[in-house]
């Protein structure tokens, strides 16, 4: 078997491999750099399309006040807006990705700034379109659809716009609401200034006893330290600092909730929760169903916490112990070539079309692989309609880097399949399904590696990684979702959200989810005050539903056959051609019922039992 042939590799790594760090962008081998020339082969092409975007925006702006004059004028405005969106997607993604290659380079930064300005001006030029469509009644739009066959493509888009009609106010009221936008963002701004700028968290002694500054960035590293003292000091340093500001943070959060409640009432929604879910066509029952299903599986979480307590050998389980590792991280390193092979092996159950597309991503330079000085940190998948997606990595050779390749590859192939199957207007997918494909790939990778290693420590590491992902994504995010729902419900009844009330709610939730020992810790009570997502209400539940759907899908794919695989691939091709609940239902996962969440948490129970056997 040659080096490039696929075989069952397990967790076999590359001894002594060290990922390169390039001093300059020019040193990075061409094969390891993404090929942005697939968007624009030369700078002159970017400039030409920038001019076209400006001209298109001006032509669209000239349609103001006349959109609903006739079927032809409606079609003209919609197609101009679609063309403008196409051009801006190319201009903006190209410019920003160029700037991410070296964030210190002035030329790409200037280009990204120009792209941003173009986008802002275009948004202003097109802002009238939806309001003018909403000004017409359904009968008039129906008549236009019957009269102009080319409008048929946009029927679903128009229906979605008209869904908002009963929640749109008069022109004068809408102007007032728009003017209130800056004020409405004040609670989030106050929180950000306090948490990110004003708060100081002191120092912490690291694993070697050396003093290091404790920051919100470094907290994630210290809270998962194998040393209990480091975890405790990190937890107390962060949470006690936030507790000192509980009155200010309590006022900021209460104001944010009142804003949500007030805006929902003004727009004639039944609740702030309904207002948040309405735009993505998610019924409130899905949100409530998630909370109920997770609460029904809390005994499985209690078993996991008990297992971790036993493995750690502690007399009392504390909040900072939840993040403790069961074992050391896999020390093997993986060359990028090995990582590619492992990912291809892992996604084999998804079929040859999927694997072929992944191989194209690897060979046709969809990926910017290695770190160079000045390159943007982290990883993402991005791009624009009409061109293949791109992935930014900072590949370092660890297991986490292999997992990141699988994750971002899931996003990219989701985008590729959706763009290939859908017209531009329906190619993008909502956040409710956005993390499904990436998490399916991560889960398939873990299952593949578990099936191909006999090493006990590796199995413990892989299982614990999977279990922590489920704990932190399904259980923890659902706890957050329950807190948000209950806080808004209290505000809707007129009850003041005092820091004391919020602390009590948080402690009671933690006690129910994690048990008396964890929930009784007094420093935990103020944790709600440090969660930035709470200022974007009812957002985090989608992390839980995405992972639950992904786990249920993997279960179906591995236990099933071609029909289950094809149903999943059709989900990836669906874009936003249907509402997200319908897309997932067609793939075999009905998120309007508790079954997918229960199925996902059955995986959690099963994996906890497997880990328990290994730890004996």
N, C-alpha and C positions, 0 to 999 in steps of 0.2 A: 504493500500500500504506500503510495507516495505521500509526501509531506502535506500536499494540498487536498488529499482526499478526506472525506468526512468519516470519522469513526467515533465510537463511544469513548470520550476522553475523560469523563468524570471531572474531578477537581484537579487533575494533573496540571501542574503549572510549568513555568520555565524558570528553573533554578538560576538565581543570580541576575535575572532580568531587571533592568532599571529603565524606566521610561525616560526619554530624552527631554531636557528643558533647553529650548533654543533661546539664545540671547536676542536674536533679531528675527523678524518675520521672514527675511530673505533666506535664512538658513534652513527653514522648514522645507523638507522635500516636497516637491510638487504633488506627489501621490498622496501626501498626508494633508493637503490643503483643499478646502472646498472650492468648487469651480463656479464662482459667482458669474463668470463669463457666460454661463448658460442663461442668465437673465439679460445681461448687457455685455456684448463682446468688446465694446469700446466706450469710453466716457462720452463720446459724441452722441451715442444712442440714448444714454440717460438724459442728456440735455434736450434732445429732440422730444422725448416723451414728457419731459417736464413742461416744455412749451405747449405740447398737445394737451396736457392736463389743465394748464391755465386757460387755454382756449375753450376746452370742454366745460370747465367750471363757469366761464363767462356765458357760454351758450345756455347752460342749464339755468343760471341765474335769470336770464332773459325770459324764462318760462314762468317766472313768478306771477301769480294772479291769473294764469290762463291754463293751468294744468287740467282742470276739469271742464274746459270748454267743449272738448270733443274726445272721441276715442283716439283719434290721431294725436291730439296734444298730450293725452295721458301717456300713450305709448312713447312719444318722443321724450318726455321728461324721464320716464323710467329707464329707457335705454341710454340716455345721456348720463344718468346717475350711475348706471351699471358700468358704463365705459369709464367713468371717472373713478369708480371704486377699483376697477381693474388696473388702471394706470397708477393710482396711488399705492396699491398693494405692491406693485413692482418697484416703483421709485423708493418707497419707504423701506421695504425689507432689504433691498440691495444696499442702500446707503447705510442703514444701521448695522447690517452684518459686516460691511466693510469697516465701519468704525470699531467693531468688536475685535477685529484682527489685531489691532494695536490701538488701545484707547488713548495713547499719548500722541498719536499722529494727527496733526492739525487738519490736513486735507480731508480725510474721511469724516472727522468731527464736523467740519463745516458743511460737508455734503449732507450729513444726517440732520443738521440743523435746518438746512434748506428744505429737506423732505418733510420735516415736522411743520415748518411754516406753510408749505403747500397743503398739507393735510388740514391744518386749521382753517385756512382760507376756503378750502373746498367744503369743509363742514358748514361753514357760514353760508356758502353759496347754495347748498342743498337743503338747508334747515327747513325750508318752507314746504318741501315735497309731501311729507307725511301729513302735516296739518291740512293741506289743501285736499288731499285724498279723503281725509276724515271729515271734511266739510260736506262731502256728498253723501247721499243715502245709498243703501245697498241696491236699490232698484236701478239707480242711475249707473252704478258700476256694473251691474248685471247686464244692462243694455249695451254698455260699451264693450263688454266681453263678447256679447253675441254679435256685435257689429264688426269687431276687429279681431280676426283669427290670431294675429301675432301676440295679442294680449293674453292668450290662453296660458302661455308659459308662466305668466305672473299671477295666475288666479290664486294660488296658495299664498303668495306674498301679500296680495291685496286682502285676502281673508284675514291674515294675521294682523295687518294694519287695522282693519275694521273691528277686530276683537277689542281694540283699545278704546273704541268710540265712546262707550258708556262711562269711561274713566277719564275722558278728556273734558276740560272745563272750557268756559268761554274764553275768548281771546284776551280779555282784560284780566281774567283770573289766571290764565296761563302766563301772562306777562309778570304778574305778581309772584307766581310760583318760581319762575325762572330767576327773578331778582332775589328770591330767598335762597337760591342755591348756594351762594357763598356763605351765608349765615348758617345754612344747614350743615356745612362741613366743619364748623367750628369745634364741635366736640372731638372729632377725629384729630384735628390739628392740635388741640390742647393736649390730648393724650400723646401724640407723637412728639411734641416739644418736651413734655415731661419725661417720657420714657426714653427717648433717643438723645436728647440734648442736655437736660437739666439733671437727671438722676445720675448719681455716682454710686457704684456698688462695692467700692473698696478693693481689697486684694484678697487673694486666696493662695494658700500653700499648695502647690501642685503635688503630683505623685512623688517627686524627688525632694519635696520640702522647700522648694524654691518659691519665693513670693512672685505672684503674677497678678496683673489686673483682672478683676472679674467684670466681664461685660455681658450684655445680652447675646453677643456673638459667641463668646467663649463658653457661655453657660451650657450650651448643647453638648460640648465636649466633656466638660467637667461632671455634668449630671449623669453621664454614662461611664464614668471612670470605674475601673475595677476596685479602687480603694474607697471604702465606705466614708472615711473622714472627708475625702475630697468631695464626694457627692453631697454629704450633709452640709459642708461649709458653702458649697455653691448654692444649694437650695435655700438655706437660711439667708445668705447674702442677698439673693435676688428678692425673695418673698418678704423679708423684713423691711427692705427698702421700699418696696411698693406699698406695704402696709402703712408706712409713715405718711403716705400721701392719700390715704384711703378716702378722706373727705373730698379732696379735689377730684380724684379719679371717680369717686362715686357720683359726684355732681355732673362730671363730664359724661359718664355712661348713662345716667338717668336722663340727661338732656338729649342724648342720641336716641334713646328709646322713645322719648316723648316726640321727637321729630318724626320718627318712623310712624308712630301712632297717629299723629296729626296729619301727616301727608296722606296716609291711607284713608282716613276719614274724609278728607277734602276730596279725594278722588273716588269716593263712594265704594271702597272695598269693605268687605266684612271684617277684616282684621289686617294688621301689619304683615302677618305671615302670608295671608292670601295675596296681598299687594306684591310681596317679594317674589312669590312663585309664579304669578300670573303670566309674566312675560315669556317664560320658558315653557308654558303650558303644562305645569306640574300641579296636580291637584293637592290640596292641603292634606288629604287622606294619605298620600305617599309619605309626607313628612311625619305625620302622626304614627303611621304604620311602622316606619323605621324605629322610632322611639319605643313603641310597644314591643316590637320583635326583639330588639336588643335587650330590653328589660326582661323579657321572657327567657333570655339566655345568660343572665347574670351569674347563675351558678357555675357556668363554664369559666367565667372570668375569675370567680372566687377560687376555683380549683387551680387555675394558672398562678394566681397570687400565692396560694399555699405552696405550690411546687417551687416557686422562686424563693419563698421564705426558707423552705427546707434546704434548697441548693445553696443559698447564701449562708446558712447556719446562724441566722440572727434570732434573738429571742423575741423581738418585736418588729413587725414590718412597718416601715416608715415610708412616706411619699417618695423620698429620694432613692429608696431601694427598688422602686418600680422600673427604673431605667438601668439597673445594674446588669452587666453581661453575665450570662451563664458560663461562658468559657471565653478563652482568648480568640481574637479574630484570626481567620485563616491567614497564615503567614506566607503562603505561596504567592508568587507573583506570576503574572500572565502577560506575555507579549500581546501586542494588538492583534497579530495574526491568530494567536490561540484564542483570544477573546472572540474574534469573528467566527471561528470554527465552533466554539461552545454555543454561541447564540444561534447559529444555523442548525446545530443539532437540537437545541431546545425548541425551536419553532417548527421542527419537522412535522408535528401533528397538525399544523395549519395548512399543509399541502404544498405542492410544488410551485404554484403561482406566487404564494407568499414568500417562499424561500428564494425564488428567482428574483423577486423584487428586492429582497434584502441583499442578495449578492450584487445586484446593480448598484445599490446604495454604497456598498463597499468598494466596488471597482470603478464606478463612474464619478467618484469624487463628490458625493453628496455630503461628505463628512469632513469637518475640520478637526483633526484628531488630537494633536499634541499641544502642550502649553508652550507659549513663547512669551518673552517679557512684554508686558503691556496688554496681553490678550485678556478679554473679559473672562472672569471666573465662572465656575459652574458649568451647566449644560442645558441645552434646550433643543427643540425641534421647531423650525419655522420655515416660512417661505411665502409664496404668492401663487394664486391660481394661474394655471397655464404652464407652470414650470415645476419640475420635481421639488419636493421639500429638501431642506438642508438640516444638518445636525451640527451643533457646536459641542465639542467635548474638550476636556483637559485631561486626556487619558494618562493615568498614572501607574497602571499595571496591577492594582489591587482587585480583590473580588468585587468591591463596590463599583469600581470602574467597569468591570464586565457587566454588572447588573445595570449600570447607567446606560451602557450601549444597548442592552436589550430594551430598556425602558424608552429611550428616545427613538429607537428603531420602531417600537410600537406606535408611537405618535406619528412618525413619518409615514409608515405604510398605511395607517388609518387615513392620513391626509391624501396620500397618493391614490388610494382606491376610491376615496370619496370624490376627489377632483376628476378622476377618470370616468366615473359613473354619472356624475351630476352636472347639470349646467351651473354656471358660476353662481347664480342667485340662490341655489340650494346646496352648494358644496361645503360650506362651513358647518361645523357641528357644535352643539351646545356644551357647556361645562358639565352638564349632567352625565354625558357620555364621554367626555374628553379624556378622562383618565382610565377608561376601561381598557383600551388597547394596550397602553403602556404597562398597566398592572398585569394584564394577561401574560405579556411577555416575561415580566419579572417572575411571575409565579411558575410559568413553564420552565424557566431557567433553574429555579430552585428544585423543582420536581426532577428535572433531568440530572442535576448534580447529585441529588440525594439518591437517585437510582443507580449512580455510577461511582459511588465511593463506599468503601467498607471501613473507612477510618472513623472511629467513634467521635473524636473531637470535631472533625469536620461535620459530621451529622448533627452533633449538638449545636454547632455554630449555625448551620443552615436552618435547622428547625427553629432555633431561638430567633433568628432574623425574621423568619416568616411569621412567627407568633407575635413578635413585637410590632411588626407592620400591622397586623390585624388589631392588636390591642390599641395601638396609638391612632389608627385610622378609623376603625369601626366603633370600638367602645369609647375611646376618648372623645372623638368628634361628635358622637351621638350624645354623650354627656353634655358637651358644649351646646348642641342643638336643643336639648331639653331645657337647659338653663335659659337660653335665649327665648324660647317659646314661652316659658313660664314667666320670665321677667316682663315680656311684652304684654302677656295676658293680664298680669297684675296692674300694669300701667293703664291698660284699656279699661280696667275697672275703677281707675282713679286712685289706686294705692301708691303712696310715695315709695320710691325705690331708694331707701336709705342704705348706707354702707353696712349697717348692722343686719338689715334684711338680706342683702346680697351675700354677705358672709355666711349667714345661716343657711341660705339656699344652697350655696356651694358646698358647705360642709356636709349637709344632708345628702346631696347627690353623691359626693365622694364616698360617704359611708355606705350608701346603698350599692354603689358600683364596686367598691374595692374592700369594704369591710370596716369594722369598728376601729381597728388599729390604725389604718391609713387615714380614715376620715376624721379621727379625733385630734390629729396634729394641729395645734393652734395656728402655726404659720401658713398652713394650707388654705385657710379660710379666705384669704385675700387674693388667691391666685386668679380669680376672675378679672381682677383689675389690671392684669398684665397681658391680656389676650387681645392683640390688635384686630383680629377678625371680627370681634364683637361690634366694631364700628362700621362694618359692612354686614348688616343683619341678615341672618338666615342664609349664609354662604357656605358654612363649613359642613352642613349635612351632606353636601354633594360629594365630599371626600369619602364619607362612609358608604353612600349608595354606590359610588363608582367601584370601590373595592369589593363590596358585597356582590355586585353584578359580575365583576371580573372573576372572582373566586367561583361563583356558581357556573359561569361560562366554562372555565377551565375544567371543572368537575364534569360538565356535560361533554366537552371535547375529548377528554382523555378516556371517559367511560363509553363514549358513543362512537360514531363512525362518520362517514362522508356527509350525511344529512346534517349532523350537529356542526361539523366544520363549515359547511357551506352556509348554514344559517348565520354563523358568526361572521363570516366574510361579507355576507349581505348587510349585516349591521354596519360594518366598516365602510361599505359602499353607499350607505344611506344618506350621509351628510345631514341636512335638516329637512329632507324631503317629507318626513313625517315628524310628529312630535316625539320627543325622546322616549316616552313610555311605550309608545307603539313600536318604535324601532327595536327596543330591547325585547319587547314581547314577541316580535317576529323571530328574534334570535333564540327564543326559548326561555327568556328570563322576564317574568312578569313582576315589575317593581310596584305594581298596584296591590300586590298581595305580600304577605310576610314570608312566603316560601324562599325567595332568593337570599334574604338576610339569614333566615334560619339555616339554609343550606350552607352558606358561607361560615356561619358560626359552628356548624357541625364539623366543618374542616378544622376550625380552631380547637374544638374538643378532641378530635382525632389526633391532631398534631401534638396537643398537650400530653395526651396519653403516650404517644410515641417518645416524646422527650423524657417523660417520667421514667420509662423503661430504660432509656440510655443512661439516665443519671443514677440509677440504683447501684 
